[in-house]
Amino acid sequence: MSTDLQAIFARPIAHRGFHDADNGIIENTPSAISRAVEHNLAIEVDVQETADGKALVFHDYTLDRLAEGKGKVIDFAAADLVGIHMRTGTDKLWLLQDLFDLVDGKVPLVIEIKSLMRRDAQGDFVRSVTDQIAAYRGPACLKSFDPDMLSIARSQNAAVLRGIVADGAEPGPDYARYSRTDRFILRHLLHAPRTRPHFISYGINDLPKAGPSLLRSVFKVPLMTWTVRTREQRLRADRYADQIVFEGFDPDAEPRST
């Protein structure tokens, strides 16, 4: 395991930063990231593509839920988005480079690239994010639900750490465009010979599963699990995973056993 990957798996990962909406600290904002840094926690954030190909640190495909704006992120240029305030708190929308400047290598970063599910797998965008991570001086990696994005990142710079995000891929809205065979491939990570992930990020409620268990035990691919919110889930994570992506509690204060 590389030094940067060891760093990413050393401390619990704060899901979208160490956010606390009740106190005006909103997910994926500078306030949530700063709070995670203060607690020496690794950080996971999401990035969305803007109309001009920049990486906005934001989870949703639309602005409506969290920001004082309406419409799809992809329809706005970055310069227009960064002036928008969040609905609560004091933060504004910001870009991936702003995040890098704030964290400055103090704690590890996990960058999840959100997929618009286009046939081209947003190739230019993935290559741009991969280049930004490669240039960053600090432990950082990318991950995505989309195997094609991982393949593009691998082709662009195989040294940039990459992980596949997956879960049980059960029938439902999130997998409506996928066939039964596609969902089987995603569930069991059968794309691994092509994508060659450095790590796995698998849904806590779907562990254990044969695919991630095999990659972890036989091929020594480390496994993080998301999103851990309860003591029961943390105990499950201790059994089946090497790292947690958590929210809603302080992992340094919360006991692991009853």
Buried (B, 14 or more C-beta within 10 A) or exposed (E): BEEBBEBBBEBBBBBBBBBBEEEBBBBBBBBBBBBBBEBEBBBBBBBBBBBEBBBBBBBBBBBEEBBBBEEBBBEBEBEBBBEBEBEBBEBBBBBBBBBBEEBEEBBBBBBBBBBBEEEEBBBEBBBBBBBBBEEBEBBBBBBBBBBBBBBBBBEBEEEBBBBBBBBBBEEEEEBEEBEEEEBEBBBBBEBBEEBBBBBBBBBBEBBBBEBBBBBBEEEEBBBBBBBBBEBEBBBBBEEBBBBBBBBEBEBEEBEEEE
